[in-house]
Amino acid sequence: MNQPLAAAQRGGRPLVVVDLGGTWVRVSLSGAAPRAYRGPTPGVAGLPALLARLWRRWRLSRGDLAALGVASRGIWTRGERQALARRLRRFAPRVVVISDVEAAYLAALGAVPGVLLLAGTGSIALGRDRRGRFTRAGGLGPLLGDDGSAFSIGRAWLRDAVAPARARRIATAPDAVARVAALAPAVLRRAHRGDRTARRVVREAQQALAALVIHTARALHLRPPVMLSWAGGLLGHAPFRAGVWRHLRAQGLRVRPVRPNAPAASPGAWRAILPRG
């Protein structure tokens, strides 16, 4: 075993956590010799191959680690979690798989009742009440949902403001969802400069995200002001985020926005569910 990992083990074996999103994947190694990787998502199917490359690059072996935590988009059922954990057992003595939005909630709010709004490539609101019960709104993917997401913004822009031939090239590409979602930052910039179509598209997305929060808070009977945090690249844009909060207030929901405590891919956000040493 290399010297940095030996030093890390003396203070407790390190953890690796993975944030597997719809566009990007982030991998973080804790300990005395921390590492981090960010790149295009390989999806659930491609994750074992990516981790194998990182383990070689970082000179890791299974016994060097305490555990591997994976927060994945599109993973909800117990069977899905167990199936992915089995595929990853060769990388760590213990593997824990949860959904990406659950990891984001833990990182942002911990055990506090409230709502976590996630908007990146997709969109979902996850709420938790005082009894620890969860409920969600959205998160149905690009075919059935993802209202207010970067994908929905890109799709509306393609439909309303882009020449049909170019729109069709993007929409029929093998990585169409990621390419459509990647249009969102340019639409936000156009809206900021006053483009009327872009402003309408952005406003509709903000309204859709506000509706997810309202549905979740009311389903759990959360008392106002509702603790509200956020995750995802789209909500990292402060002016866009402020617009969502305005629509919430306009609909009569009092919220207390709380900046996330840590990124979902941060090992610190996983300490409550992953073992050390």
Sequence and secondary structure as in RCSB ss.txt:
>XXXX:A:sequence
MNQPLAAAQRGGRPLVVVDLGGTWVRVSLSGAAPRAYRGPTPGVAGLPALLARLWRRWRLSRGDLAALGVASRGI
WTRGERQALARRLRRFAPRVVVISDVEAAYLAALGAVPGVLLLAGTGSIALGRDRRGRFTRAGGLGPLLGDDGSA
FSIGRAWLRDAVAPARARRIATAPDAVARVAALAPAVLRRAHRGDRTARRVVREAQQALAALVIHTARALHLRPP
VMLSWAGGLLGHAPFRAGVWRHLRAQGLRVRPVRPNAPAASPGAWRAILPRG
>XXXX:A:secstr
  HHHHHHHHT   EEEEEE SSEEEEEE SSS EEEEEE  HHHHHHHHHHHHHHHHT  GGG SEEEEEETT 
 SHHHHHHHHHHTGGG S EEEEEHHHHHHHHHHTT SEEEEEESSSEEEEEE TT  EEEEE  HHHH  TTSH
HHHHHHHHHHHS HHHHHHHHTSTTHHHHHHTTHHHHHHHHHTT HHHHHHHHHHHHHHHHHHHHHHHHTT  SS
EEEEEESTGGGSHHHHHHHHHHHHHTT  EEE   SS TT GGGGTTTS   
